[in-house]
Amino acid sequence: MLKFEFDYEQLQGIINSAVDSALERHSLMNTLPPILNRTQFMELLDIGATKAAELLNREDFPVIRELGHPRILTHLLLQWCEEHTEWIKDNAGRSAYTTEQVKKLRRAL
């Protein structure tokens, strides 16, 4: 017969950490507008105009140009960021994706 012993506190810590991470991720999604303009996009990632232009011209980047000016679908941006985390680490500013930046963007709307 197979018998398992669990450290309840360690298991609870792992579960709490996973839940906190999920809540933070969903909190970020709920505080951002569904579509970002160029300025909001630059502020969110803490990048300048040159880096923004580089991203907006990439074939794999989720940009919409049919609305007159480039717009970025937020949920696709976050997905793109997850898929390109090394690029984000190397090119975005230090404050990219902080809660304060997200709140600042939300207030600007």
C-alpha positions in Angstrom: 0.0 0.0 0.0 1.3 3.5 -1.0 1.2 6.1 1.7 1.7 9.9 1.3 2.6 12.4 3.9 2.1 16.1 3.2 3.4 19.2 5.0 0.2 21.1 5.3 1.8 24.5 5.7 4.1 24.0 2.7 1.2 22.8 0.6 -0.9 25.8 1.7 2.0 28.1 0.8 2.2 26.7 -2.7 -1.6 27.0 -3.2 -1.6 30.6 -1.8 1.2 31.6 -4.1 -0.5 30.2 -7.2 -3.8 31.8 -6.3 -2.1 35.2 -5.6 -0.3 35.0 -8.9 -3.5 34.2 -10.8 -5.4 37.0 -9.0 -2.7 39.5 -9.9 -2.7 38.4 -13.5 -6.5 38.7 -13.8 -6.4 42.0 -11.9 -4.0 43.4 -14.5 -6.3 42.3 -17.3 -9.4 43.9 -15.6 -7.7 47.3 -15.0 -6.5 47.8 -18.6 -8.6 49.2 -21.4 -9.5 46.6 -24.0 -7.7 48.6 -26.8 -4.6 50.7 -26.2 -3.6 53.7 -28.2 0.1 54.3 -29.0 0.7 56.5 -26.0 -0.9 54.1 -23.5 1.0 51.3 -25.0 4.3 53.2 -24.6 3.5 54.1 -21.0 2.5 50.5 -20.2 5.7 49.0 -21.4 7.8 52.0 -20.4 9.3 52.4 -23.9 10.0 55.3 -26.2 8.6 56.1 -29.7 11.4 54.3 -31.5 10.9 51.0 -29.7 7.1 51.4 -30.1 7.5 51.9 -33.8 9.7 48.8 -34.0 7.1 46.8 -32.3 4.2 48.2 -34.2 5.9 47.3 -37.5 6.6 43.7 -36.5 4.6 41.1 -38.5 3.9 39.0 -35.4 2.7 42.0 -33.2 -1.0 42.4 -32.5 -1.7 45.8 -34.0 -4.9 47.1 -35.7 -4.4 49.8 -38.3 -8.0 49.9 -39.6 -9.1 52.4 -36.9 -7.1 55.3 -38.4 -4.2 55.1 -35.9 -2.4 52.0 -34.7 -4.3 50.4 -31.8 -3.3 47.4 -29.8 -5.7 44.8 -28.4 -4.8 44.4 -24.8 -5.5 40.7 -24.4 -3.4 39.9 -27.5 -0.6 42.2 -26.2 -0.4 40.3 -22.9 -0.4 37.1 -24.8 2.3 38.3 -27.1 4.4 39.4 -24.1 4.1 36.0 -22.5 5.3 34.4 -25.7 8.2 36.9 -26.1 9.3 37.4 -22.5 13.0 37.5 -23.4 12.3 40.4 -25.8 10.3 42.2 -23.1 13.1 41.8 -20.6 15.7 43.1 -23.0 13.7 46.0 -24.4 11.0 47.3 -22.0 11.8 49.7 -19.3 12.1 48.7 -15.6 8.6 49.7 -14.7 6.9 47.7 -17.5 3.7 46.1 -16.2 3.8 47.5 -12.7 0.4 47.9 -11.0 1.0 51.7 -10.7 1.6 52.1 -14.4 -1.7 50.2 -15.1 -3.6 52.4 -12.6 -2.1 55.5 -14.2 -3.2 54.4 -17.6 -6.6 53.6 -16.4 -7.0 57.1 -14.8 -5.8 58.7 -18.1 -8.8 57.2 -19.9 
